[in-house]
C-alpha cells in the first residue's frame, strides 16, 4: 500500500455535504434539509438553472408541504403530478416531483411506500433528473429496498449506482469511492452491518492505494460515527482501528499534526512537574487486547515522561457523567485539602452511594488512578 500523510482533525470530522446522507444516517434536520431542497430546485420545462424564472406552482406546493413536515400532503400532491397530463407536459418536472416524493417518504420513514411507488419508475426518473439528484434518488431506492427486506435488490441497485458513477468519473475517482462508501452506509442502515463493513473496508483499501489521505481519514471519522450508531461500539472500533493501521508517510512524532497520540510520542515529553494527568475519555487505559497491554501502553508512557499520577478509564464512559464525577473529584481534592488518592477514594465512595447527581453508580469502577 502507498504511504499517506495524515490530515488534520478538522478534515477527519468534516461531514460530506450530501442531502442523501441525512436519510442514510437516519439524522434528519427538516428545517435545513427542506430549505436546501427548495433553494436548489432544478431547471424545469427546458429552463436552465441560471435563469431567474419562477418554479411551477405545483412543484412549489409540494416543497411547501415538505417544509411544513406534512409528508402525507406532499405524497398526495406528488402522486397527482407523476401520473397523467402533468408528466406528459413536462417529464423533467415530473421527475423532480418523484424525487421530492422520495425525500418526503424518507423523512416520514415510509420506506415501503417509497419502494412500491417509485421502483417501477426508476429508469425514467433517473434519466430526466440532473446528475446529482439522479445519484441521490438511486441511493434512496437502494436504501428503501434494504429497509423493506430486499437485500438482493438492494445490492443490485447499489452495484448499478457505483458502476454508473465509475463509468462517468473513473473507477478510482473521488466520486466513485464516495459512492462505494455511500453504498456501505445504505447497507448499514438496513441492518446489514457485516456486509456494510466489508464494502466500507474495500473502499478504504482503494483510497489507501490511491494515496488519498484526506479522503481516507475523513471517511474513517464519518464511518466510525455511523457504525457506532447503527452497529455498536465494537464495529466502530474496527473502523477506527483501520484508520490507525493506515501507513503514514513518516513515522509518528510529536508535533506531526496527525491528532493521534502514541505511547512512543509521550516518552519524549517532560511531565516531571505534573502532579496529575487526567485522560478521562473512553477506554483510555486500555491498549490492544493482550495480557500486558494496559500497563505497557499510555499509562506507562506518561509515568516514564515524569507524571506523578494519572487518571484513566477502563470502560466506555458517558461524557456528562464523567463531567459530574470529575467536578466532585476536584472539589474533594481542593476543598477538603486531602491527598489525590484520598480524594479519589472519597469521590468513588460517594459515587457508589449515589451521592453524585447525574452519575450512575454502576459506572464508578470504570475510573482508575495510578500513583507512579
N, C-alpha and C positions, 0 to 999 in steps of 0.2 A: 504494500500500500504506500501511496505517496505521503510524504510528511506535510503537516499543515501547521501554520501558526494559529494560535488560539485568538479569537477576537475578544473584545471587551465584554463585560457583563451586560451592558445595555443592549448589545447586539443579540445576545443569547435570549434575552427576555422579551424583546420587542415582538408583538404579535403580528401575524401576517394579515394584511388589510384585505380580507375577503369576506363578503357577506355570507357566503356559504359556511364559513367557519362557525357562525352563530348557530346554525342548525345542527352541524355535525358535533359541536362541542356541547350542545344542549344548554347553552347560556344565551338567553335572549334579552336584548336591551331594546324593547319595542320602540321607544321614542326615537332613539338614534337610528335603529335599523330602518324604520319606515321613512324617516326623514331622508336618509341616503337613497332609499328606493325612489322617493318622489323626485329628488333633485337630479337623479341620473337617469330619468326616463329616456328611452331610446328614440331614434328617429322613427316617425310613423307616417304612413301614407306617402312614402317616397321622399320625405323631407330629410335633410341632413341634420345632424345633432347641433351644428353651428348656427342654424337658422333660428331667429327669435320668433317662433310661432307657438301658439297655444297647443297643448296636447288635447286630444279628443276628449270631450266631456265624459264619455262612457268610461274611458280609462281613468280620468280624474276621480270619478265616483268610486271606482274600485280602490284606488290608492287612499282615498279619504276613509273608506271603511276599514282598511288595514291600519291606518294611523289611529283610528278610534278603537282598535282591537276588536272590532265587530267582524270576526272572521266568517261567521255564518252568512252575513250580508254580503261580504266580499265574494264568497263562494257562489252565492245565488246570482249576483251581478255578472260574475265572470263566466259562469256556465251559459248565460244568455248571449255572451259575446263570442265564445269559441264555437258555437253552433249557429248555423243559419246565415242570414244575409250579411251581418257584420263581418264574419270571417271571409265571405266571398268578396266583399268590397275591399277589404284591406287585410290580407293574410298576415302581414308583418305586425299589425296592431293586434290581431287575434293571437299571434304567437306570444306577444308581450303579455296579453291578458292571461294566457296559460301559465306563463312564468309567474305572474302575480298570484295566480291560484296556487301554484306550488309553494310560494312563500307563505301565503295565508294558511294553507294546510300544515306547513311546517310549524308556524307559530302556534297553531291550535293543537298540534300534536296528533293530527288526523292523518296518520301515515297510510292507513288502508284506503281512505278516500283519495289521497294523492295518487297512490299507485293505480287504483282501479280507474280513475278518471283520465289519467294522463299517459299511462304506459302505451296505449294504442296510438297516441298522437305524437309520440316522442320524435319520430323522424321528421315530420313536417314542422314541429315547433322548433327543433334544433336547427333545421335548415333556415328558418325565417328569423331567428334571433341573431343579434350581434354576438361576436365570438365569446366575449366574457360571460354573458348571460346564458349562452348555449352550454358552456362548460359547467356553470353553476346548476343549470336545470338538469343536466345529465347526472351530476353528483347527487342531487336531491332525489332523483328517480332511483338511483342505486341505493341510497340510504333508506328510502321507503321500502324497497324490495327486501333489504336486510332486516328491517324492523318488523316486517309483516311475515317473517318466517320463510323467505325465499332465498336461501343462501346461494344456490347455484345461479339464480337470476342476478343476484347482486354481484357475484364475481364476474359474470359475463359483462354486465353493464360497466363495471369498474375497469375491466381489461380493455373494453372498447373505448372508454373515455381516455385512458392513458395512451393507448395506441394512436388515437386521433391527434392528441397533443404532440406525441413523439413525431408523427409524420409532418406536423406543421412546424415544429420548433427544433426537432432533432432529438435523438434518444438520450443524449447526455446533457440537454439544456436545463437551465434552472426551472423553466416552466414544466418540463416533463417530470423532473424529480419532485417538484412540489405536488404535481398531480398524483404521483405514486404515494406521497405522504398523505394527501387528502383521501386517497383510496383506503389507506390503513385506518384513518380516523372513521371513515364510514363503516368499516367492519367492526371497529372498536365499539361504536355506539350501538351496533346491532348485537352486542354481547358475544362477539366472536374474537375475544382478546388474543387467543393463541395465533389465529390466522393473521390478525392485525399486526401482532408483534413481528411475525416473520416478514410481512410485507414492509413494515417500517424499517427493520434492520437491513433488508435488501436495498432500500432506498438510501439508507445511511452509508452502507458499503460503497454504493456508487458515488455518493458525494465525496467520500474519503478518497476514493480512487481518482476523482477529478481534482483533488486538492483544494476543494472549495470549503475552507474552514468556516467562513461566516455563515454560509447556508447550513453546514453540518451542525454547528453548535447552536444556532438559532432553532433548528429543528429539534435537537435534543431537549432544549429548555421547554419548548412548547409541548412536545410529545410527553415528556415526563409529567407535566401537569395533567394532560388529558388521560394518560394511563392511570395516574393516581386516582382520578375522579371515577373512571369507568371500570378499571380492572384491579385497583387496590395498590397498596404500598409496595408490595414485593415486585409487581410488574413495573412500577415506576422506578424502583431501584435498579432493575435490569437496564432500563433505558438510560438512566443517568450513568450507570457503570459503563455502558457502551461509549458514552462521551468521554469518560475518564480513560478508557482504554485506547482512545484515538492517539495517533502518534504525532506530537507537535514537532515543529521544525527544529527546536533546540531543547535541550534538557531543561526542565523547570528550574527556575532560580528566583530568588527573592526579587520582587520588583519587576517581574516579567509581564505583568498586566494580564495574566490569564484568569485572575479571580478564583483560583483554586489553591488551597493551602496544602502543601505536602509536608510530612514529618521531616523530611530531609531539609526543607527550607527553614523550618523552625530551629534546627540545630545551630544555625549561624546567628540567630537572634541573641541580643543581650537583654535578658529579663531579670538580671540579678537584683534590681531594685524593686521588682514587682512582688508585692505581698500576696496578691490573689489575681488569678486569671480565670475568668468565667466564660465557658463555652457551652451555652445552655440551649442550643438547637437540638434537633432530634438525633439520637444515637451517636453523640459526638465522641464518646469514649470508645466506641467500637470501630475496629478496622475490618478487614476481610475475615471471613469465618476461619477460625483456627484456634489452637489451644492457647497460644501466647499473643494473639493479635491485639487484645485490649491493652496489655501492659507494655507492648513494644511500639505502639503507634504514637498518636499525638500526645497523650499524657506523658510518656517517657521523653518525647522530644522537648516538651515545654520544661520538664524537670531539668534536662541537660542544659537548656538555654538559661536556667537560673531562676525560674519561677518558684516561689516558696510554697504556694498552694494553687491547686487548680480545681475547678468545679465543673462537672461533666454530667451527661445523661447517658443512660444505657438502654433507653426505650424511646419510642415516639412520644413526644410531649406536645401539649396544647400551648399555643403562644400566649393566650390570655391567662391561662392557669399559671404558666411559668412566670409571667409578669407579677402576679399576686404573690407567688412563693418568694421570688427574689426581693420584692419590696419588703416582705416580712423579714427575710434573712438580713437585709441591710439595716432594717430598723432594730432588730435584736442586736446586731453587731455594734452599732454606734450608740444606740440609746442605753443599752444595758452595760456597755463597757466591758464585755466579756471577750474571750478569745474567739478566733474564727471557728475552731472546732466546736466550742460550746455553743456558739450562735447557730451553727448549722444543725447541731443535735436538737437544740431548743426549737428551731423552726420546724424540723421534721416531726417532732413530738406534737407540736401544735397542728401540723398538717394532718397527722394520723388521727388526731382528736376532732377533726372537722372544724377547727377554730380559725381557719383562713378562708374568708369569703371568696367564692369563685374558684376554689381549688378542690378538686376531687381527691379524697383521702387515698384512693387506690393508686393514684399517680405518684405518691410520695417516694416509693422505692426506686423511681427512675433516676433520682438525682444522687450523685456521689461526690464526696470531697476527698481529694488527695492531699496529704501533707508530705512534701518532698524533703 
